[in-house]
């Protein structure tokens, strides 16, 4: 799933490639992708892109006051074309969900792999009123997200820190991968309860959060849209690396599996050598 660093890189890429250009066609090819119907996508045609913004994991293309807002969800992606393929795309064929064509002949496709269709596209005059954006917590890379603000967000929370970091209404933009990376950098168990954190631990977690996201954004900056997925994977130290050696201590990276996701961690760096219970695997072994 694209998270804050990748969506920020896409925002920068699209700012360079879209702003000042006229949209001539918006073609949805999957009915499931459209979450709003008034105004219709065709209302964007003939408008010029004036800005590209990011709200957490949402991309927002402003075309003369009308916004095309996208959430790529778990398996969605944006594919840029210096020249779009000739002819109209056929609905229901392949991963293509929506195509945006520019007057220059350039454009981009929104695609989604797999059978679970969660990619979402909205056309609206007020992106801040969309439910997914309206509920977002503060952006961790925005001015003012200092340690005091972070501590205030965690105060009163009584849940595992992994879940708190992923909660978009608490902090916007962090998902499964970067929460693993942040907790590894902070040397903290993903099962640690937020209510048990000391001031020193909150400080260390805040430092790790900012450093991890800032480094990921810098690593992705200037990378073409088509290479961002590979860039993300190459920069991850624990997430998605079950069975590999920890780059910090050399211990074997372990995994805890859930119904539709998994987390990775280093026992030596994060849990004092203790292996976290993987209930899903335990049931399979019985």
C-alpha positions, 0 to 999 in steps of 0.5 A: 500500500502506498503510504505517506512517503510514496504519495508525497513523491507522487504529489511532487512528480505530478506537480511537475507533470500536470500543473499548467496542463489542460485535462481533455478526457477523464475515462473511468473503466471500472464502475467500482472506482467512482465514489461520487457522481455529482459532479461527474468526471467529465466536468474536469474536462477542459479545465487546467490543473492548478495544483496537486496536494496530499492529505495523508494518503489521499492525492488531490488534483485541483483543476480550476477549483474542481478536485480529482481526489484519489486514494490508492488503497492497498493495491492501487497505483498511478502509471504515467505515460509520456504518450497515452496509448492510442484508442479508448481503453475497454471497460473491465479489461485488466487492472486499469480503473481510470485514465486521465488524458492531457491536451499534450498527449500525456496522461496517467492511468490509475490501476488496481491489482487483485480482486478486492477493489478498494481504489477510490476516486472522488470528484468534488469542489470541497475535498476537506468534506470527504469523510476519509479526509475530514477524519484525518489526524495531523500530518506528521511532516507538517509544521507544528507536529512537535514532540508535545503534539505527539505526546498529546495525541498518545495521551489517553490512548490504551492500545498497542502502539502499532495500531495507534500509529496506523490509525489515520484519525490519530496521525495521517499517512502511516500504514503497515510498512512504515509503522514497522520501520518506525518501531524498529528504529525506536527499538520498541515492541509493536505490542507495547501499550501506548499508556505504558510509554515513558516520556523518554520512550515518547521522545525516542518514538517521535524522533524515530517517526520523523526520521523514518518518514523524512528519510523515506521521502528524501529517498523517493524524491525525484524517482519516477512514478513507475519506480517508486514501489521498488524504491520503497521496498529497497529502503525497508529494513524489517517490513516484508523481510521475514527470515532475513537478518536484521541490518542492525544486530543480525538477528532473524526478522520475525513475523506476526500474521493476522487475517489480512496483514502481517507485521515484522520485527526484530526480537533483539532490537525490539522485544528483548529477545522475546518472540511475539505470539503469532496466534494464526500460525499457532492455530495452524500448527495444532 
